[in-house]
Amino acid sequence: MAREFEIIGQEPLSDGFLKLNRYRLARVAPGRQAPTIVDRECVDGLRAAAVLPYDPVSGCIVLVEQMRIGALGSVLGGLVWEPPGGVVEAGCSGAATARREAWEEAGCRIGAMTRIGVCRPSPGFSDESVALYCGETRVAGVARFGGDPREGEWTRVLVWDLERAIRGLGREPLTPATLIIAVQWLALNRHRVCALWAASAGGPA
């Protein structure tokens, strides 16, 4: 398929924690000589990774509760539950980022890890892509609280039965896209992934 839209202009609007740009796009439709011009704003430069820690022995997953500004207007305290995750820094892989964030946010050691895939949570206004993983852990050793206060981050660690999480998906606070995707994937693939982990002998370090 031919590219219908072409960027003909770009204007930076904000260069803070998030980088916001306005793009001017030209679209030439078949049979039209003059292009249609449209303006769109986009939050750029967001590459993240997250991991859903799963304990195949207890059947539980590990989530973190933290404030998200986008939920502040609709959820009490802006608190949502999600898999540990964070921004992929330059020179770092998605897998390494996922392991680091699991430890930083939940005191959770990840052993064997399986890639779920990549999702784009909000392509209508952001270029954000999130690499999703499912990782083997043992819930007995997780922390109660985590996060990095130097980054304005405070997390409460939650250990939930997978079946309970499946039943609660889509209801607050189990609404983040990364959580819904990862839990549904695990519900469909848990027997296969547990066999894979057992075969690889990749238990938590």
ROKOL-337137 format. One record per residue (C-alpha): x, z, y; residue in three letters. Coordinates in Angstrom, 3 decimals, always signed. Layout:
<u=X w=Z v=Y resn=Ala> .
...
% end
This chain:
<u=+0.000 w=+0.000 v=+0.000 resn=Met> .
<u=+1.335 w=-0.933 v=+3.434 resn=Ala> .
<u=+2.071 w=+1.875 v=+5.864 resn=Arg> .
<u=-0.928 w=+2.026 v=+8.171 resn=Glu> .
<u=+0.431 w=+4.489 v=+10.714 resn=Phe> .
<u=+3.643 w=+4.237 v=+12.688 resn=Glu> .
<u=+5.141 w=+6.967 v=+14.884 resn=Ile> .
<u=+5.640 w=+5.554 v=+18.360 resn=Ile> .
<u=+6.275 w=+8.780 v=+20.257 resn=Gly> .
<u=+7.159 w=+12.443 v=+19.762 resn=Gln> .
<u=+6.884 w=+15.403 v=+22.149 resn=Glu> .
<u=+8.180 w=+18.919 v=+21.316 resn=Pro> .
<u=+5.607 w=+21.580 v=+22.206 resn=Leu> .
<u=+7.159 w=+24.774 v=+20.840 resn=Ser> .
<u=+10.559 w=+25.730 v=+19.433 resn=Asp> .
<u=+9.969 w=+29.341 v=+18.418 resn=Gly> .
<u=+9.589 w=+30.794 v=+14.928 resn=Phe> .
<u=+7.610 w=+27.618 v=+14.211 resn=Leu> .
<u=+8.450 w=+24.185 v=+15.556 resn=Lys> .
<u=+5.391 w=+22.369 v=+16.881 resn=Leu> .
<u=+5.532 w=+18.680 v=+17.805 resn=Asn> .
<u=+2.961 w=+16.220 v=+19.112 resn=Arg> .
<u=+3.149 w=+12.755 v=+17.601 resn=Tyr> .
<u=+1.676 w=+9.558 v=+18.957 resn=Arg> .
<u=+0.687 w=+7.238 v=+16.139 resn=Leu> .
<u=-0.291 w=+3.588 v=+16.125 resn=Ala> .
<u=-2.555 w=+2.204 v=+13.426 resn=Arg> .
<u=-3.025 w=-1.499 v=+12.927 resn=Val> .
<u=-6.106 w=-2.212 v=+10.817 resn=Ala> .
<u=-6.533 w=-5.536 v=+8.984 resn=Pro> .
<u=-8.082 w=-8.111 v=+11.252 resn=Gly> .
<u=-7.233 w=-6.249 v=+14.475 resn=Arg> .
<u=-4.607 w=-7.414 v=+16.929 resn=Gln> .
<u=-4.482 w=-4.290 v=+19.090 resn=Ala> .
<u=-3.384 w=-1.020 v=+17.456 resn=Pro> .
<u=-5.462 w=+2.154 v=+17.584 resn=Thr> .
<u=-3.516 w=+4.990 v=+19.210 resn=Ile> .
<u=-4.009 w=+8.586 v=+18.053 resn=Val> .
<u=-2.257 w=+11.883 v=+18.862 resn=Asp> .
<u=-1.628 w=+14.570 v=+16.260 resn=Arg> .
<u=+0.126 w=+17.960 v=+16.407 resn=Glu> .
<u=+2.266 w=+19.055 v=+13.451 resn=Cys> .
<u=+4.165 w=+22.221 v=+12.552 resn=Val> .
<u=+7.474 w=+20.851 v=+11.243 resn=Asp> .
<u=+10.411 w=+21.985 v=+9.165 resn=Gly> .
<u=+8.670 w=+24.306 v=+6.705 resn=Leu> .
<u=+10.102 w=+24.386 v=+3.182 resn=Arg> .
<u=+9.278 w=+27.409 v=+1.074 resn=Ala> .
<u=+9.307 w=+28.677 v=-2.494 resn=Ala> .
<u=+7.261 w=+31.281 v=-4.358 resn=Ala> .
<u=+7.199 w=+32.721 v=-7.852 resn=Val> .
<u=+4.401 w=+34.351 v=-9.822 resn=Leu> .
<u=+6.083 w=+37.102 v=-11.876 resn=Pro> .
<u=+4.403 w=+37.532 v=-15.276 resn=Tyr> .
<u=+5.014 w=+40.172 v=-17.952 resn=Asp> .
<u=+3.975 w=+38.635 v=-21.288 resn=Pro> .
<u=+4.141 w=+42.056 v=-22.969 resn=Val> .
<u=+1.627 w=+43.815 v=-20.694 resn=Ser> .
<u=-0.272 w=+40.678 v=-19.664 resn=Gly> .
<u=+0.152 w=+41.586 v=-15.989 resn=Cys> .
<u=+1.288 w=+39.694 v=-12.913 resn=Ile> .
<u=+3.069 w=+41.022 v=-9.832 resn=Val> .
<u=+1.696 w=+40.285 v=-6.364 resn=Leu> .
<u=+2.591 w=+41.464 v=-2.877 resn=Val> .
<u=+0.204 w=+42.481 v=-0.128 resn=Glu> .
<u=+1.270 w=+41.682 v=+3.401 resn=Gln> .
<u=-0.116 w=+40.789 v=+6.792 resn=Met> .
<u=-0.515 w=+37.100 v=+7.562 resn=Arg> .
<u=-1.354 w=+36.133 v=+11.120 resn=Ile> .
<u=-3.663 w=+33.341 v=+9.981 resn=Gly> .
<u=-5.857 w=+35.862 v=+8.152 resn=Ala> .
<u=-5.924 w=+38.469 v=+10.909 resn=Leu> .
<u=-9.196 w=+37.228 v=+12.391 resn=Gly> .
<u=-11.132 w=+37.151 v=+9.116 resn=Ser> .
<u=-9.582 w=+39.726 v=+6.776 resn=Val> .
<u=-9.280 w=+43.438 v=+7.497 resn=Leu> .
<u=-5.766 w=+44.006 v=+8.787 resn=Gly> .
<u=-4.898 w=+40.384 v=+7.980 resn=Gly> .
<u=-3.795 w=+41.606 v=+4.544 resn=Leu> .
<u=-3.678 w=+39.048 v=+1.750 resn=Val> .
<u=-2.320 w=+39.115 v=-1.795 resn=Trp> .
<u=+0.110 w=+36.449 v=-2.852 resn=Glu> .
<u=+3.107 w=+35.732 v=-5.088 resn=Pro> .
<u=+6.481 w=+36.762 v=-3.635 resn=Pro> .
<u=+7.969 w=+33.900 v=-1.647 resn=Gly> .
<u=+9.750 w=+32.805 v=+1.467 resn=Gly> .
<u=+11.496 w=+30.092 v=+3.437 resn=Val> .
<u=+14.133 w=+28.020 v=+1.652 resn=Val> .
<u=+17.266 w=+28.286 v=+3.766 resn=Glu> .
<u=+19.769 w=+25.470 v=+4.200 resn=Ala> .
<u=+22.024 w=+25.122 v=+1.164 resn=Gly> .
<u=+19.729 w=+27.201 v=-1.057 resn=Cys> .
<u=+17.526 w=+25.925 v=-3.886 resn=Ser> .
<u=+13.844 w=+26.669 v=-4.323 resn=Gly> .
<u=+14.527 w=+28.502 v=-7.584 resn=Ala> .
<u=+17.205 w=+30.717 v=-6.021 resn=Ala> .
<u=+14.907 w=+31.458 v=-3.088 resn=Thr> .
<u=+12.071 w=+32.437 v=-5.432 resn=Ala> .
<u=+14.324 w=+34.853 v=-7.337 resn=Arg> .
<u=+15.655 w=+36.360 v=-4.112 resn=Arg> .
<u=+12.202 w=+36.889 v=-2.638 resn=Glu> .
<u=+10.844 w=+38.452 v=-5.843 resn=Ala> .
<u=+13.593 w=+41.053 v=-5.626 resn=Trp> .
<u=+13.359 w=+41.551 v=-1.855 resn=Glu> .
<u=+9.567 w=+41.779 v=-1.625 resn=Glu> .
<u=+8.720 w=+43.441 v=-4.942 resn=Ala> .
<u=+11.897 w=+44.848 v=-6.483 resn=Gly> .
<u=+11.108 w=+42.443 v=-9.290 resn=Cys> .
<u=+13.841 w=+40.968 v=-11.502 resn=Arg> .
<u=+13.052 w=+37.493 v=-12.794 resn=Ile> .
<u=+14.437 w=+36.332 v=-16.125 resn=Gly> .
<u=+13.376 w=+32.957 v=-17.490 resn=Ala> .
<u=+11.589 w=+30.841 v=-14.905 resn=Met> .
<u=+9.400 w=+27.759 v=-15.253 resn=Thr> .
<u=+8.645 w=+25.331 v=-12.444 resn=Arg> .
<u=+4.941 w=+24.815 v=-11.740 resn=Ile> .
<u=+5.291 w=+22.103 v=-9.108 resn=Gly> .
<u=+5.067 w=+21.540 v=-5.356 resn=Val> .
<u=+1.997 w=+22.047 v=-3.180 resn=Cys> .
<u=+1.267 w=+21.181 v=+0.446 resn=Arg> .
<u=-1.042 w=+23.960 v=+1.709 resn=Pro> .
<u=-2.091 w=+22.379 v=+5.029 resn=Ser> .
<u=-1.037 w=+18.711 v=+5.363 resn=Pro> .
<u=-3.572 w=+18.190 v=+8.155 resn=Gly> .
<u=-1.344 w=+20.023 v=+10.650 resn=Phe> .
<u=+1.875 w=+21.023 v=+8.867 resn=Ser> .
<u=+4.644 w=+19.415 v=+6.819 resn=Asp> .
<u=+4.996 w=+22.630 v=+4.779 resn=Glu> .
<u=+5.819 w=+22.217 v=+1.105 resn=Ser> .
<u=+6.006 w=+25.117 v=-1.328 resn=Val> .
<u=+7.907 w=+24.943 v=-4.612 resn=Ala> .
<u=+5.987 w=+27.105 v=-7.092 resn=Leu> .
<u=+7.413 w=+28.861 v=-10.148 resn=Tyr> .
<u=+6.281 w=+31.279 v=-12.813 resn=Cys> .
<u=+8.891 w=+33.830 v=-13.868 resn=Gly> .
<u=+9.256 w=+36.314 v=-16.680 resn=Glu> .
<u=+9.564 w=+39.964 v=-15.711 resn=Thr> .
<u=+8.783 w=+43.512 v=-16.847 resn=Arg> .
<u=+6.342 w=+45.350 v=-14.640 resn=Val> .
<u=+7.707 w=+48.795 v=-15.557 resn=Ala> .
<u=+10.595 w=+48.369 v=-13.150 resn=Gly> .
<u=+8.920 w=+46.919 v=-10.058 resn=Val> .
<u=+8.952 w=+48.703 v=-6.720 resn=Ala> .
<u=+5.954 w=+50.148 v=-4.873 resn=Arg> .
<u=+6.949 w=+48.733 v=-1.506 resn=Phe> .
<u=+9.341 w=+46.031 v=-0.340 resn=Gly> .
<u=+10.115 w=+43.513 v=+2.369 resn=Gly> .
<u=+12.742 w=+43.300 v=+5.069 resn=Asp> .
<u=+11.779 w=+45.282 v=+8.207 resn=Pro> .
<u=+14.487 w=+43.408 v=+10.146 resn=Arg> .
<u=+12.297 w=+40.326 v=+9.703 resn=Glu> .
<u=+9.088 w=+42.194 v=+10.542 resn=Gly> .
<u=+8.146 w=+42.158 v=+6.867 resn=Glu> .
<u=+6.514 w=+45.021 v=+4.977 resn=Trp> .
<u=+5.003 w=+44.489 v=+1.538 resn=Thr> .
<u=+3.028 w=+46.609 v=-0.886 resn=Arg> .
<u=+3.556 w=+45.709 v=-4.525 resn=Val> .
<u=+0.560 w=+45.211 v=-6.802 resn=Leu> .
<u=+0.567 w=+44.954 v=-10.599 resn=Val> .
<u=-2.601 w=+43.257 v=-11.791 resn=Trp> .
<u=-3.967 w=+42.293 v=-15.171 resn=Asp> .
<u=-3.941 w=+38.495 v=-15.385 resn=Leu> .
<u=-7.536 w=+38.303 v=-16.650 resn=Glu> .
<u=-8.710 w=+40.431 v=-13.741 resn=Arg> .
<u=-6.884 w=+38.178 v=-11.298 resn=Ala> .
<u=-8.451 w=+35.079 v=-12.844 resn=Ile> .
<u=-11.937 w=+36.544 v=-12.380 resn=Arg> .
<u=-11.213 w=+37.456 v=-8.742 resn=Gly> .
<u=-9.744 w=+34.148 v=-7.565 resn=Leu> .
<u=-11.280 w=+32.764 v=-4.396 resn=Gly> .
<u=-12.574 w=+36.127 v=-3.174 resn=Arg> .
<u=-10.698 w=+38.150 v=-0.575 resn=Glu> .
<u=-7.926 w=+39.071 v=-0.742 resn=Pro> .
<u=-7.150 w=+36.637 v=-3.597 resn=Leu> .
<u=-7.456 w=+33.515 v=-1.442 resn=Thr> .
<u=-3.950 w=+32.154 v=-0.605 resn=Pro> .
<u=-3.507 w=+28.651 v=-2.025 resn=Ala> .
<u=-0.205 w=+29.507 v=-3.723 resn=Thr> .
<u=-1.865 w=+32.386 v=-5.573 resn=Leu> .
<u=-4.859 w=+30.346 v=-6.734 resn=Ile> .
<u=-2.675 w=+27.475 v=-7.948 resn=Ile> .
<u=-0.144 w=+29.701 v=-9.723 resn=Ala> .
<u=-2.724 w=+31.906 v=-11.453 resn=Val> .
<u=-4.793 w=+28.938 v=-12.615 resn=Gln> .
<u=-1.640 w=+27.261 v=-13.923 resn=Trp> .
<u=-0.658 w=+30.397 v=-15.821 resn=Leu> .
<u=-4.154 w=+30.743 v=-17.257 resn=Ala> .
<u=-3.834 w=+27.237 v=-18.711 resn=Leu> .
<u=-0.185 w=+27.462 v=-19.793 resn=Asn> .
<u=+0.563 w=+31.096 v=-20.686 resn=Arg> .
<u=+0.854 w=+30.570 v=-24.461 resn=His> .
<u=+3.123 w=+27.555 v=-24.041 resn=Arg> .
<u=+5.305 w=+29.182 v=-21.397 resn=Val> .
<u=+5.665 w=+32.446 v=-23.342 resn=Cys> .
<u=+6.821 w=+30.465 v=-26.374 resn=Ala> .
<u=+9.255 w=+28.572 v=-24.163 resn=Leu> .
<u=+10.671 w=+31.785 v=-22.703 resn=Trp> .
<u=+11.006 w=+33.355 v=-26.136 resn=Ala> .
<u=+12.836 w=+30.286 v=-27.436 resn=Ala> .
<u=+15.234 w=+30.306 v=-24.491 resn=Ser> .
<u=+15.902 w=+34.044 v=-24.870 resn=Ala> .
<u=+15.823 w=+34.265 v=-21.102 resn=Gly> .
<u=+14.606 w=+37.820 v=-20.668 resn=Gly> .
<u=+14.894 w=+39.621 v=-17.329 resn=Pro> .
<u=+18.437 w=+40.521 v=-16.279 resn=Ala> .
% end
